[in-house]
Amino acid sequence: MRRAMTTLVAALVAGAVLGGCAATGGLDGDLTDDWAAPPAAGAFTPAAGVCQVVDTGGTLTLAAYEPVGCDLPHRVETVHVGVLPTARATVPVVGSPELRGAFADCDTRASGYVGDDWRAGRLRLAVALPSAPGWAAGSRWYRCDLTELTTVEEKAEVVTRTGSLRDALKGPSALRLGCQQTGLSARRVQTLTPVTCTGRHDAEFVGVWKAPDRPYPRKDADWAPLYTGCRGVVATYVGVPNDALLRFRSGVVVRPPGPGRWTAGDRGIRCYLWLSDRTVTASLKAAGPTGLPVRTK
């Protein structure tokens, strides 16, 4: 069985421009006497525990930074704001140790915020940094932002939501990934569509496997460890031995982050069991060997 990969298009880094002008006085024909002097650019730190109406997906100007209560319609929720090392002269770039460290911290913080690995839901984690002018003015923050998506497959769109994501995955939730129906092409899984577990389905999200720090998989041999890791997650989820017979019980679908997110430090692989020979009408969580028997043919 070969891989079926989906690249999530996600905003990993957003900037903030930290300057601006004050309001003018009345215009009397003299353009020098009534204008208030613009304030000097200074360090700015965004707030945590607030939401943003706009999901910029790129550069964010200070004028666009308008935090709102999470009970109001919004597209982004800031779960944590951390501090980067001050010695660096320029803004960290994707793949730098500083940004990878920031992502690792945001990864942990976001999962703690929602009550489970954030990848277990239709969520995207992004890390925002100051812009070059902001960095020059002394800003050293990084912001951990969560966004709800319509899907974790291709063509994901940002959801405008009301209500905080705090503890959103602590229990049952509509955000949680669960049972799926596969879409096949040439006997390979191309798509996963969420369905109720009481309806007929042939796949199910089983959890997340954290890949080791290695280059993004490109060749078949590079993908083998991801499948091995996800098979272990399948075995734990269903309650069957993680042995040589596991591959005859279930197939595996792996969904790694895209190359850009991988470079930024995201190593979380979404893992799904796949029943290539049948469908079921219940979750296979803790179903054991009787629920996931060894196929005889």
N, C-alpha and C positions, 0 to 999 in steps of 0.2 A: 504493500500500500504506500503510495507516495503522498507527499504533503499537499495540503490545500491551504495556501497562505493568503491572508488578507492583511493589507497594510492599512493601519488606521492613520488617517490624515489628522495629525494633532498639532496644536500650537505648543511648542516646547518653551519658547522664550519670547517674552513681550517686554518692550521698553517703556520708560516713562520720561517725558520731557519736563524739566523742572523750572522753567522760567515763565515770565508773563508780565503784562503791564497793568497798572492800576487804572481806574476810571479817570476820565478827563474832567476838568472843570469847564465852565462856560466858555464858548468861543467868542473872543472879542476882536479878532483880527490880528492879535499878537500871538504868534505861535511859540513863544518862548517863556511867557510869564505865568501861564495858568496850568500848564501840564504838570501833573504829579510825576516825580521821578520814578522810573521802574525799579522795583525792589531787586536787590542782588540775588542771583541764583543761590539757593541754599539746599542743604541736604533735606530730603523728604523721605519718610517711611510710611508705607501704607498700613492700614489697620487689618487685623485678623478678626475672624468671626463675623464678617460683614459680607454682603453680596453686591454684585455689580450687574447693572442692567445690560451693559454692552459686553459682548465677547469679541474683542478686536481681532484676535488671531494674528497680531503683528504689533506694530508700534502703538503705544497708548500714550496720548498726550495728557498732561496734568489736567487740562480742561475736561477731558473725557473721564477722569477719575471721579466718579460720583457714587460712593458707597450708599447702599440702601439697606433697610431691614430685610431679612430673608423671608419675611412674611409677605413682601411685595413681589410682583413679577420680576424675575431676574434670570440671568444665563450663566453666571459664574459665582462660586462661593469660595472665599479665601479661608482656608482652614488653619493656616499657620504663616507667620512671617519670621524668617530667621536672619542671621547676620553672616555675611561672607568675610573672609580674611581681608584686612585693610591694606596689606602691603602691596598687593597687585596694582599695577599702574593703569590697567585697562579692564574693561568689562570682560568677564570670563566668556569664552566661546564654547559652543557645543563640543563635547568630548574632553574639555579641560578637567583636571582633577577637582577644581573648585565647583564646577557645575555638576559633575557627577556626584560629588559629596552633597550638594544641595538637593539633587534629585533623590538620593538615598534617604535623606532626612525627610523630604516631603512624602516619599513613599510610605515611610513608617508613620508619619504624622497623619496622613490622609486615612490610612487603614484604621488607626486608632480612633479617628474622628467619626468614621461611619460604622465602626464596630465589627469589621471583617476586612479582609483584603478588598480594596476598592475595585479590583478587577473582577470580583464576583458579581458585580452589578454593571449596569449600562452607564458606566462612568469613565471619564477621562481626567487624568491628572496632568497639569501643566505647571511649569516653573517659570515665573516672571522675574526679570532682572531690571535694574536701572538702565537707562540709556547712557551713551557716552557722556553727554552733558551732565546728567545726573550723577554719574560716577565721578566726574571731575569736580563736582560740587560737594562730594563727600558721602553720597549715598552708597551703602554697602549691604542693602537688604536683598533677600530673595523671597518671593511670595509663592505659596503653595495653593494652587487653584483647582477646584473640582468643578466639573461640568457634567450634567446629565445628557446622554445621547439617545437618539431614537433606536440605535442598534450598535453593536460592537463589530458588525460586519462592514462591508463596503457601503459607501454612500451614506455614512452616518451624518445626521444633522443634530445641531445643538437644540435642546429642549428649553423653552422658556417655562420656568417652574415657579411655584410659590411654596414656601416652607423650607426649612433648613435640612441639610443632609446629615446633620449630627445624629448618630445612632441609627441611620437609615437602613443599615444592613445587620443590625443586631438580631433581628428575628425575620419572620416572613415579610417579604416586601415585593411590590411589583417591579422594583428595580433589579431584583435578583435574576441572574441567569439560571435557567432550569432546563426543562426538556425542550428538545429541538427536533425539527424535521429537516433532513438533509436534502439538498439539491445536487444531483450528480451530473457529471459530464465525463464520458469515457470511463465510467466506474470510479471516478474520483470525486470526493466531496468538494463542491465549489461554494455552496452556501449553507448557512444554518439559519433556520427560521424558528423563532420561539413559538411553542404550542403548549397547551395545558398538558400536564402529565397524565391526566385521565383520558386524553385523546390519543389516538395512535401516533406513535413517533418512533424514530430509530436512533436517536442520539440524546445525550444529556451532558450538561456541564458538570464536571466532577471536581474542579478546583484549579489551583494555580501551582505551577512548578517554577522555581527560581533557577534559571540557568546560570552556570558559572561564567566568570569574566573571560570571554573568548570572542573572536571576531564574529560578525553577523554571519549566519549560515548561508552559504551560496551553493555548495555542491551537495549531492545526496549524502555523502559521508558526514558532512557537517550537520545534517538534520537528524542523524541517527540518535545522538544523545538526547535531543528534545523528545523524540518518541519514547525512548527508554525512560526518561524522567516522567513523562505523562502516564506511561503504563503503571508506574508506581503509584501515581495519584489515583488512577482508576481502581487499582487493587485495594487501596485504603478506603476509598469511597464506598465501593460495593461490598467489601469484606471477603475478598478471595485471595488466594496466595499469589504473590508476585513472583511467579516462576515461569518456566518455559511454556507451560500450557496457557498462560494468560492470553497470548496472541490468538489462541483458538477459541477463547471465550468472547473476545470483543476486539473490534478495531479501535483506533485512536485517531482523533483529529486534533492537531495542534494549531494554536493561533498565537504566534509571537508578535511582539510590537514591531513596527516598521523599522527600517534601517536607521532613520534619523533618531527615533526614540532610543533605539539600541545604543547608538553612539553616545547619547546623553546619559546612559546608565540604566535604562529600563531593561530588566531581565525577566520580567514576569510573563510566563507562558500560560495562556488559558488552555485548559485541557478538557476534551470531551470524549466520552466513550461513544462508539459507533457500532450499531448492530447491522452489519451489511447483509445479513440473511433473514431478518425478521423485524417486526415491529412489536411494541409492547404498549400497555395502557396504564402503566404506573411507574413511579420513580424506582430506580434500581439502587437507591441509597440504602446501604446495609442489607441488601437483598441476599447476600451470601452466594455460595456455589449453586444453589437451586435456582436462584434468580438469574444467574449468569453462568449457565452450564457450558461445558466444553462442547464445541461443535463436533459432530461426527463426520460431517462432510462439507 
